[in-house]
Amino acid sequence: MSFTLKYLGKEETFEKKVRLLDLVSDNKEIICARVNNRVRELTYEVYYDAKVDFLTVKDQDAIKTYESSLRFVVAMAFKRVYPDVEIRFCYNVSRSIFVQILKGPKCDMTMVKNIDEEVKKIIKADYPLKRFVVSNEEAKDIYVKNGLLDKLDILQYRPEKTVHLYDCDGYLNYMFSHMVPSTGYLKDYVLRLYAPGMIIQYPRAEAKGKIPPFEDAPTFGKTLKESHEWGLITGADSVAGINKHISHDGIVDFIQLCEARHNRMLCELGEMIQKDISNIRLICIAGPSSSGKTTFANRLRIELLSRGIKPIRISIDDYYLPKSEVPLDEDGKPDLESIEALDIDLFNKNMLDLISGEKVQMPKFDFKAGKRVPGRVLQVAENEPIIIEGIHALNDRLTTLIPKHQKFKIFIAPQAQIGLDNHNPVSITDLRLLRRIVRDYKFRGTGAEDTIGMWPSVRRGEFTWIYDTQEGANYVYNSMLSYELCVMKKYAMPLLQEIDKESQYFPTAERLLRMLKYFVDLPDEWVPCNSLMREFIGGSCYADV
C-alpha cells in the first residue's frame, strides 16, 4: 500500500517503507527527525502517511540525541584507551557534562589529550551505531561480560521485557535515548580538564546550535559536588539506590533523611544571618522556576523567628509595571521574566526608605486589572530584616541604593546529581519542569501541554537574568529532595499521558515519561506539611501565609 511523506518542503508518495536516512542522503547536519511529532532516529523506517521534520542541533528535541551519542563515544574511548577505568557522567557548570573518574588513575592533561585523540579517531571512522534488541535476561549477561555492572541495578525497575542496545565497532552500551546513525555526526564538542575530572561541552539549542563559551561557576560547581557527596553517603546517588531506600529501608526514614538535610541547611543559614544581623537589612532570595522559593522563604522566616529575628516579607511581583509598559520578548509577547518589567526605581526607593526607618506606602499589583494599587503601609525596626523573593532578587540593579554589606544573597535551586546508571545522568532541568507541570495543574488549572509550551520562554529568562547571579550569592540552597520524583510520578504521569501523540509537545512528554517509569511509587502521606515538596503537590501548611 502506498503512503505519502511531507518533508523538506515537498510531498512524495512511496510504495514501500523508507528509511529517514535515505531521504536526506549524507547530510550530517541532520541529527534525528520528528515523524508526526514523535522523535525518531534517522535509521527509522516509515511506512505510513506522515509529516517529517528533520532536526539539527538548533532544535531542542535533537540535543538529547546528540548529547547521549556523544556520551556513548566518550565512554567508548575510555574503554579503548583506559579499559580498567570506571567513569560517571553528570551535568555540571557551563551547561556541560562532567566526567568523574570512579576508579583508576587521576585525571590530568595527558588523560584528557589521550581521550580527545581517541574520540576524534572514532568520529573520523564514522562507525555505525547498530541498534539491536535483547531480552532483559540477555542484557544482564551482556552487562556482566562488558563490565557494565552499574546497569544491572536499574534493569530490575525496567517495566519492559526487552532492552535496546547499541553496537559501535564492537563496543556495547545503552544510553536510554535515541542515537545518531554513526559517529561521524558528532563533529562538534570540546574536552577540557576540570579537576578532578574533565568537562565535555557540546552544542546547545538555546545557543542556536553552537557550543557556548566556557564560563566557570565555582559556587555552582561546589554545590553540585556537595550534592553528589551527600548522595554517595546516603546511597541516593542513583535511581536504583533511591528505589532501594523506599522498597527495602522504609519510606518514613528516607523522607525524613532528605528533609533533615533541608533542616540542616536552614540551620546553617540561620546561624550565618544571626552572626551578621547588625549589618544585614535585606535578605534576597532568587532562583529559577520551580525551585521552591516560596516555601523556602516561609521556612527561613520561621528559622529566623526562632532566633529572635523578626523578618518582613515583601513581594517583588507587586512592582510590576502596567501591562502596557512591559517590554516584549522575541515572540512579541509581554516579557514578564525581564527585569525591565519591574519598576526598578520605585523598588530601590521603597527599600532604602524602609531600611532608613521611614513609613512607606507599599504597592500591590492587581493582576486582574493589570496595574498597581495602594497596598499596606509598612515601617520596619532595626531587628526586622526584609526578605525579598523572586527571579531578580539577586540582581544588584534592583537594590542599587542598598550597600552591599547590608544584603545577604541566597540562591535556591534543585541541584540533583542522580543517575539512571553511571553513564546516564538525570536532567536537573527536567526535574524542575516536572515540578512546574504538577504545580501548574494543581493550583492554576494549566494542562501539561501549556506548561511545556511556556517552558522555552521560561528558560530564556533564566539564562538571561538568573544564572549569572548565582556566583554572587552568600549561600546556595539545594532544594532537591531525593525522594521527590517517586512522589511526583503519580501526579505527573497521567498529565503527560494526556498529551496527544500528534502534539508538538509530545516528544518532551515522551522523554519525561521514559525517565519517570524507572522510579518506584511513593505515597505522599508521610511528606511533612512544611516540606518544600508540598509547594508542588499541595497540602502545604504555608498555603494561606
C-alpha positions as CSV (number, residue, x, y, z in Angstrom):
1,M,0.0,0.0,0.0
2,S,1.4,3.4,-0.9
3,F,1.9,6.2,1.6
4,T,2.7,9.9,1.4
5,L,5.5,11.8,3.2
6,K,5.7,15.6,3.6
7,Y,9.3,16.6,4.2
8,L,11.8,19.4,3.3
9,G,9.0,21.4,1.7
10,K,7.8,18.7,-0.6
11,E,5.3,15.8,-0.7
12,E,6.2,12.4,-2.1
13,T,4.5,9.1,-2.4
14,F,6.2,5.8,-1.7
15,E,5.3,2.2,-2.5
16,K,7.4,0.6,0.2
17,K,8.8,1.6,3.6
18,V,11.7,4.1,3.5
19,R,14.5,5.0,6.0
20,L,14.5,8.6,7.1
21,L,18.3,8.5,6.4
22,D,17.6,7.8,2.7
23,L,15.5,11.0,2.5
24,V,18.4,13.3,3.4
25,S,21.4,11.3,1.9
26,D,24.6,12.1,3.7
27,N,23.6,15.4,5.4
28,K,25.3,15.0,8.8
29,E,23.8,18.4,9.9
30,I,20.6,16.5,10.5
31,I,20.6,14.5,13.8
32,C,17.2,12.9,14.0
33,A,13.6,13.7,13.0
34,R,10.1,14.3,14.2
35,V,7.7,11.9,12.4
36,N,4.1,13.1,13.1
37,N,5.7,14.9,16.1
38,R,7.3,11.8,17.5
39,V,11.2,11.9,17.7
40,R,12.7,9.1,15.6
41,E,16.2,8.0,14.8
42,L,17.4,8.5,11.2
43,T,17.5,4.7,10.8
44,Y,13.8,4.5,11.4
45,E,11.7,3.2,8.6
46,V,8.5,5.0,7.7
47,Y,5.6,3.0,6.2
48,Y,2.6,5.3,6.7
49,D,1.4,8.8,5.9
50,A,3.5,11.3,7.8
51,K,4.8,14.8,8.2
52,V,8.6,14.6,8.7
53,D,10.6,17.4,10.3
54,F,14.3,16.9,10.2
55,L,16.1,18.2,13.2
56,T,19.6,19.7,13.8
57,V,21.5,20.8,16.9
58,K,19.5,24.1,16.7
59,D,16.4,22.1,17.7
60,Q,15.8,21.3,21.4
61,D,14.3,17.9,20.5
62,A,17.6,16.9,18.8
63,I,20.0,17.9,21.5
64,K,19.3,14.9,23.8
65,T,20.1,12.6,20.8
66,Y,23.4,14.4,20.2
67,E,24.4,14.6,23.8
68,S,23.6,10.9,24.5
69,S,25.5,9.8,21.4
70,L,28.5,11.9,22.5
71,R,28.5,10.3,25.9
72,F,28.4,6.9,24.2
73,V,31.5,7.8,22.2
74,V,33.4,9.2,25.2
75,A,32.7,6.1,27.2
76,M,33.8,4.0,24.2
77,A,37.1,6.0,24.0
78,F,37.7,5.3,27.7
79,K,37.1,1.6,27.2
80,R,39.7,1.6,24.4
81,V,42.4,3.7,26.0
82,Y,41.8,3.1,29.7
83,P,39.9,-0.3,29.8
84,D,40.2,-0.6,33.6
85,V,39.0,3.0,34.4
86,E,35.4,3.4,35.6
87,I,33.7,6.8,34.8
88,R,30.5,8.5,35.7
89,F,28.8,11.3,33.7
90,C,26.8,14.1,35.4
91,Y,25.7,17.6,34.4
92,N,27.9,20.4,35.5
93,V,28.9,24.0,35.1
94,S,28.6,26.0,31.9
95,R,25.9,23.7,30.5
96,S,28.4,20.8,30.2
97,I,28.9,17.2,31.2
98,F,31.4,16.3,33.9
99,V,33.4,13.1,33.6
100,Q,34.2,11.8,37.0
101,I,36.9,9.1,37.5
102,L,35.4,6.5,39.8
103,K,38.2,4.0,39.6
104,G,41.6,4.4,38.0
105,P,44.4,7.0,37.8
106,K,44.0,10.7,38.5
107,C,42.6,12.7,35.6
108,D,45.3,15.0,34.2
109,M,46.1,16.8,30.9
110,T,47.6,13.6,29.5
111,M,44.4,11.7,30.1
112,V,42.3,14.4,28.5
113,K,44.6,14.5,25.5
114,N,44.5,10.8,25.0
115,I,40.7,10.6,25.3
116,D,40.3,13.6,22.9
117,E,42.5,11.9,20.3
118,E,40.6,8.6,20.6
119,V,37.2,10.4,20.3
120,K,38.4,12.1,17.2
121,K,39.5,8.8,15.7
122,I,36.1,7.2,16.5
123,I,34.3,10.2,14.9
124,K,36.6,10.2,11.8
125,A,36.0,6.5,11.3
126,D,32.3,7.1,11.1
127,Y,31.4,3.8,12.8
128,P,27.7,3.0,12.5
129,L,25.7,2.7,15.8
130,K,23.8,-0.5,15.3
131,R,20.7,-0.9,17.4
132,F,19.6,-4.4,18.4
133,V,17.0,-5.8,20.9
134,V,17.7,-8.4,23.6
135,S,15.6,-9.7,26.5
136,N,16.3,-8.4,30.0
137,E,18.0,-11.7,30.8
138,E,20.3,-11.4,27.8
139,A,21.0,-7.8,28.7
140,K,22.2,-8.9,32.2
141,D,24.7,-11.3,30.6
142,I,25.9,-8.6,28.2
143,Y,26.3,-6.1,31.0
144,V,28.3,-8.5,33.2
145,K,30.5,-9.6,30.2
146,N,31.3,-6.0,29.3
147,G,31.8,-4.7,32.8
148,L,28.7,-2.5,32.8
149,L,27.7,-3.7,36.3
150,D,26.0,-0.4,37.3
151,K,23.4,-1.1,34.7
152,L,22.2,-4.3,36.4
153,D,20.7,-2.3,39.3
154,I,18.3,-0.2,37.2
155,L,17.4,-3.1,35.0
156,Q,15.1,-4.6,37.7
157,Y,13.0,-1.5,37.5
158,R,12.5,-1.5,33.7
159,P,8.9,-2.3,33.0
160,E,9.6,-3.6,29.5
161,K,10.9,-7.1,29.0
162,T,13.5,-6.1,26.4
163,V,16.4,-3.7,26.1
164,H,17.6,-1.8,23.1
165,L,21.4,-1.9,23.0
166,Y,23.8,-0.3,20.6
167,D,26.9,-1.8,19.0
168,C,29.6,0.5,17.7
169,D,32.6,-1.4,16.3
170,G,32.3,-4.0,19.0
171,Y,31.6,-1.6,21.9
172,L,28.2,-2.2,23.5
173,N,26.2,0.3,25.7
174,Y,22.7,1.6,26.2
175,M,22.1,5.4,26.8
176,F,18.3,5.5,27.4
177,S,17.9,7.7,24.4
178,H,17.7,7.9,20.6
179,M,21.1,7.9,18.9
180,V,22.7,9.2,15.8
181,P,23.2,6.8,12.9
182,S,27.0,6.9,13.1
183,T,29.9,8.5,15.0
184,G,30.6,10.9,12.1
185,Y,27.6,13.0,13.1
186,L,29.3,14.2,16.3
187,K,31.7,16.7,14.9
188,D,31.3,19.4,17.5
189,Y,32.5,19.0,21.1
190,V,35.2,20.3,23.4
191,L,37.0,18.3,26.1
192,R,38.8,20.2,28.8
193,L,40.4,19.3,32.1
194,Y,38.3,20.3,35.1
195,A,39.8,18.8,38.2
196,P,39.3,16.3,39.5
197,G,37.8,15.1,36.1
198,M,37.1,16.6,32.7
199,I,34.4,18.6,31.1
200,I,32.6,17.8,27.8
201,Q,31.0,20.8,26.1
202,Y,28.6,20.2,23.2
203,P,26.2,22.3,21.0
204,R,23.1,23.7,22.7
205,A,19.8,24.6,21.1
206,E,19.4,27.7,23.1
207,A,22.8,28.9,21.7
208,K,21.5,28.3,18.2
209,G,23.4,25.1,17.8
210,K,26.7,26.5,18.9
211,I,28.9,25.4,21.9
212,P,28.5,28.2,24.5
213,P,31.8,29.8,25.7
214,F,33.0,28.1,28.8
215,E,32.2,30.0,32.0
216,D,33.4,28.6,35.2
217,A,31.0,28.8,38.1
218,P,32.8,27.6,41.3
219,T,29.9,28.3,43.6
220,F,27.6,26.2,41.4
221,G,30.2,23.5,41.0
222,K,30.8,23.3,44.7
223,T,27.0,22.8,45.3
224,L,26.9,20.0,42.7
225,K,29.9,18.4,44.4
226,E,28.3,18.5,47.8
227,S,25.1,17.1,46.3
228,H,26.9,14.2,44.9
229,E,28.8,13.5,48.1
230,W,25.6,13.5,50.1
231,G,24.1,11.1,47.6
232,L,27.1,8.8,48.0
233,I,26.9,8.9,51.8
234,T,23.2,8.1,51.8
235,G,23.1,5.7,48.9
236,A,20.8,8.1,46.9
237,D,23.1,9.0,44.0
238,S,21.3,6.6,41.6
239,V,17.6,5.8,40.8
240,A,18.2,2.2,41.9
241,G,19.6,3.5,45.2
242,I,16.6,5.7,45.8
243,N,14.2,2.9,44.9
244,K,16.0,0.5,47.3
245,H,15.6,3.0,50.1
246,I,11.8,3.2,49.5
247,S,11.3,-0.5,48.8
248,H,13.5,-2.0,51.5
249,D,14.7,0.5,54.0
250,G,11.5,2.3,54.9
251,I,9.5,5.2,53.4
252,V,9.4,7.3,56.5
253,D,13.1,7.0,57.3
254,F,14.0,8.0,53.7
255,I,11.7,11.0,53.6
256,Q,12.9,12.2,57.0
257,L,16.5,11.7,55.9
258,C,16.0,14.0,52.9
259,E,14.0,16.6,55.0
260,A,16.8,16.6,57.7
261,R,19.2,17.8,55.0
262,H,17.0,20.8,54.3
263,N,16.6,21.4,58.0
264,R,20.4,21.4,58.4
265,M,20.8,23.9,55.6
266,L,18.2,26.2,57.2
267,C,20.0,26.0,60.5
268,E,23.3,26.9,58.8
269,L,21.6,29.9,57.1
270,G,20.1,31.0,60.4
271,E,23.5,31.0,62.1
272,M,25.1,32.9,59.3
273,I,22.5,35.6,59.3
274,Q,22.4,35.8,63.1
275,K,26.1,36.4,63.3
276,D,25.9,39.4,61.0
277,I,22.4,40.6,61.8
278,S,23.7,44.0,62.9
279,N,24.6,44.7,59.3
280,I,22.0,42.6,57.3
281,R,18.9,44.6,56.4
282,L,17.9,42.8,53.2
283,I,17.7,39.1,52.6
284,C,17.5,38.4,48.9
285,I,16.2,35.0,47.6
286,A,16.4,34.1,43.9
287,G,16.4,31.0,41.8
288,P,15.0,29.6,38.6
289,S,11.4,28.5,38.1
290,S,10.0,25.8,40.4
291,S,13.0,25.9,42.8
292,G,10.7,26.2,45.8
293,K,11.4,29.8,46.6
294,T,8.0,30.5,48.3
295,T,8.2,27.6,50.8
296,F,11.8,28.2,51.4
297,A,11.2,31.9,52.2
298,N,8.5,30.9,54.7
299,R,10.7,28.3,56.4
300,L,13.6,30.7,56.6
301,R,11.3,33.2,58.2
302,I,10.4,30.6,60.9
303,E,14.1,29.8,61.4
304,L,14.9,33.4,62.0
305,L,11.9,33.9,64.3
306,S,13.3,31.1,66.4
307,R,16.5,33.2,66.8
308,G,14.7,36.3,67.9
309,I,14.9,37.9,64.4
310,K,11.7,39.2,63.0
311,P,11.8,39.4,59.2
312,I,9.3,41.2,57.0
313,R,8.4,39.6,53.6
314,I,7.9,41.8,50.5
315,S,6.8,40.5,47.1
316,I,8.8,41.8,44.1
317,D,5.7,40.9,42.0
318,D,4.0,44.0,43.4
319,Y,6.4,46.2,41.5
320,Y,5.4,45.0,38.0
321,L,4.9,47.9,35.5
322,P,1.4,48.2,34.0
323,K,0.9,45.7,31.1
324,S,1.2,48.5,28.5
325,E,4.7,49.3,29.7
326,V,6.1,45.8,29.9
327,P,8.7,45.0,27.3
328,L,8.1,42.4,24.6
329,D,10.1,39.2,24.1
330,E,11.4,37.9,20.8
331,D,7.9,36.4,20.1
332,G,6.2,39.7,20.6
333,K,4.6,38.7,23.9
334,P,4.9,40.6,27.3
335,D,8.3,39.5,28.8
336,L,7.4,39.2,32.5
337,E,10.8,37.4,33.0
338,S,12.7,40.7,32.2
339,I,13.9,42.9,35.0
340,E,12.7,45.8,32.8
341,A,9.1,44.6,33.5
342,L,9.6,45.9,37.1
343,D,9.6,49.5,38.4
344,I,13.2,49.4,39.4
345,D,13.4,53.0,40.6
346,L,10.4,52.6,42.9
347,F,11.6,49.4,44.4
348,N,15.0,50.9,45.1
349,K,13.5,53.9,46.8
350,N,11.0,51.9,48.9
351,M,13.7,49.6,50.2
352,L,16.0,52.4,51.1
353,D,13.2,54.3,52.9
354,L,12.2,51.2,54.8
355,I,15.8,50.5,55.9
356,S,16.0,54.1,57.0
357,G,13.1,53.6,59.3
358,E,10.5,55.6,57.3
359,K,6.9,54.7,56.8
360,V,6.3,53.6,53.3
361,Q,3.0,53.2,51.3
362,M,3.7,49.8,49.6
363,P,2.2,49.0,46.2
364,K,0.0,46.0,45.5
365,F,-0.2,44.6,42.0
366,D,-3.7,43.8,40.9
367,F,-3.2,41.1,38.3
368,K,-6.8,41.2,37.1
369,A,-6.6,44.9,36.5
370,G,-3.1,44.7,35.2
371,K,-1.8,47.6,37.3
372,R,-0.6,48.6,40.8
373,V,-2.9,49.8,43.5
374,P,-2.1,51.1,47.0
375,G,-1.2,48.3,49.5
376,R,-0.2,48.2,53.1
377,V,1.8,50.9,55.0
378,L,5.0,49.5,56.4
379,Q,7.6,50.6,58.8
380,V,10.4,48.2,59.9
381,A,12.5,48.2,63.0
382,E,16.3,47.6,63.2
383,N,15.8,43.9,64.1
384,E,13.4,43.4,61.2
385,P,15.3,42.4,58.1
386,I,13.4,42.5,54.8
387,I,13.0,39.3,52.9
388,I,12.6,39.8,49.1
389,E,12.0,36.7,46.9
390,G,11.8,36.5,43.1
391,I,13.9,35.7,40.0
392,H,15.6,39.1,40.1
393,A,16.2,39.4,43.8
394,L,19.9,38.9,43.5
395,N,20.3,41.4,40.7
396,D,22.0,44.5,42.1
397,R,20.1,46.8,39.7
398,L,17.0,46.1,41.9
399,T,18.8,47.2,45.1
400,T,21.4,49.7,43.8
401,L,20.8,52.1,46.7
402,I,21.4,49.5,49.4
403,P,25.1,49.0,50.4
404,K,26.4,45.5,49.7
405,H,27.2,44.8,53.3
406,Q,23.5,45.2,54.2
407,K,22.4,42.5,51.7
408,F,22.5,38.7,52.3
409,K,22.0,36.9,49.0
410,I,20.6,33.3,48.8
411,F,20.4,31.4,45.5
412,I,18.0,28.4,45.6
413,A,17.7,25.6,43.0
414,P,17.4,21.8,43.0
415,Q,21.0,20.6,42.3
416,A,20.4,16.9,41.5
417,Q,23.3,14.5,41.0
418,I,21.3,11.4,40.3
419,G,21.9,8.8,37.5
420,L,20.0,6.0,35.9
421,D,23.4,4.4,35.9
422,N,27.0,5.8,35.7
423,H,26.6,6.8,32.1
424,N,23.1,8.4,32.2
425,P,22.5,11.4,34.5
426,V,19.0,12.6,35.3
427,S,18.5,16.1,34.0
428,I,18.2,18.9,36.6
429,T,16.1,20.9,34.2
430,D,13.6,18.1,33.6
431,L,13.2,17.8,37.4
432,R,12.1,21.4,37.6
433,L,9.8,21.1,34.6
434,L,8.1,18.2,36.2
435,R,7.6,20.2,39.4
436,R,6.1,23.0,37.4
437,I,3.8,20.7,35.4
438,V,2.4,19.3,38.6
439,R,2.1,22.6,40.3
440,D,0.5,24.5,37.4
441,Y,-2.2,21.8,37.0
442,K,-2.8,21.6,40.8
443,F,-3.1,25.3,41.5
444,R,-3.6,27.1,38.2
445,G,-5.6,24.5,36.2
446,T,-3.0,24.6,33.5
447,G,-2.5,21.4,31.4
448,A,0.9,19.9,30.9
449,E,0.9,20.8,27.2
450,D,0.5,24.5,28.0
451,T,3.3,24.4,30.7
452,I,5.7,22.6,28.3
453,G,4.8,25.2,25.7
454,M,5.8,28.0,28.0
455,W,9.0,26.3,29.1
456,P,11.3,27.7,26.4
457,S,10.4,31.2,27.3
458,V,11.0,30.5,31.0
459,R,14.4,29.0,30.1
460,R,15.4,32.0,28.1
461,G,14.6,34.3,31.0
462,E,16.6,32.1,33.3
463,F,19.7,32.2,31.1
464,T,19.3,35.9,30.7
465,W,18.5,37.0,34.2
466,I,19.1,34.3,36.8
467,Y,22.1,32.0,36.4
468,D,24.8,34.7,36.4
469,T,23.6,36.0,39.8
470,Q,24.3,32.6,41.4
471,E,28.1,33.2,41.7
472,G,27.5,36.4,43.8
473,A,25.4,34.6,46.4
474,N,26.3,34.3,50.1
475,Y,24.7,30.9,50.2
476,V,23.3,28.3,47.7
477,Y,20.4,26.3,49.0
478,N,20.0,22.9,47.2
479,S,16.2,22.4,47.2
480,M,16.4,18.9,45.7
481,L,14.7,16.2,47.7
482,S,16.0,12.8,46.6
483,Y,12.6,11.1,47.1
484,E,10.6,13.7,45.2
485,L,10.4,12.1,41.7
486,C,8.9,9.0,43.4
487,V,6.2,11.2,44.8
488,M,5.8,13.3,41.7
489,K,5.4,10.3,39.4
490,K,1.8,9.6,40.2
491,Y,0.9,13.2,39.6
492,A,2.9,13.9,36.5
493,M,2.5,10.7,34.5
494,P,-1.3,11.0,33.9
495,L,-0.9,14.6,32.8
496,L,1.9,13.7,30.4
497,Q,0.0,10.7,29.1
498,E,-2.9,13.0,28.2
499,I,-0.7,14.8,25.6
500,D,-1.7,13.6,22.1
501,K,0.9,11.9,20.0
502,E,0.2,14.4,17.3
503,S,1.1,17.3,19.6
504,Q,4.3,19.3,19.1
505,Y,4.9,18.8,22.8
506,F,4.7,15.0,22.7
507,P,8.5,14.5,22.3
508,T,9.0,16.3,25.7
509,A,6.2,14.3,27.3
510,E,7.6,11.1,26.0
511,R,11.1,11.9,27.3
512,L,9.8,12.7,30.7
513,L,7.7,9.5,30.8
514,R,10.7,7.4,29.8
515,M,12.6,8.8,32.8
516,L,9.8,8.6,35.4
517,K,9.0,5.0,34.7
518,Y,12.1,3.8,36.5
519,F,11.1,5.4,39.8
520,V,9.0,3.4,42.2
521,D,5.8,5.0,43.6
522,L,6.0,6.7,46.9
523,P,2.8,7.7,48.8
524,D,2.8,11.3,49.9
525,E,1.0,10.8,53.2
526,W,4.3,10.9,55.1
527,V,5.6,14.1,53.4
528,P,5.6,16.8,56.1
529,C,3.2,19.7,55.6
530,N,6.1,22.2,55.7
531,S,8.1,20.3,53.1
532,L,9.2,22.1,50.1
533,M,7.6,19.2,48.1
534,R,4.2,20.4,49.3
535,E,4.5,23.6,47.2
536,F,4.0,21.5,44.1
537,I,1.8,18.6,45.2
538,G,-0.4,20.5,47.6
539,G,-1.1,20.2,51.3
540,S,1.3,22.9,52.4
541,C,0.8,24.5,55.8
542,Y,2.0,27.7,54.2
543,A,-0.7,27.8,51.6
544,D,-2.5,30.7,53.1
545,V,0.6,32.5,54.6
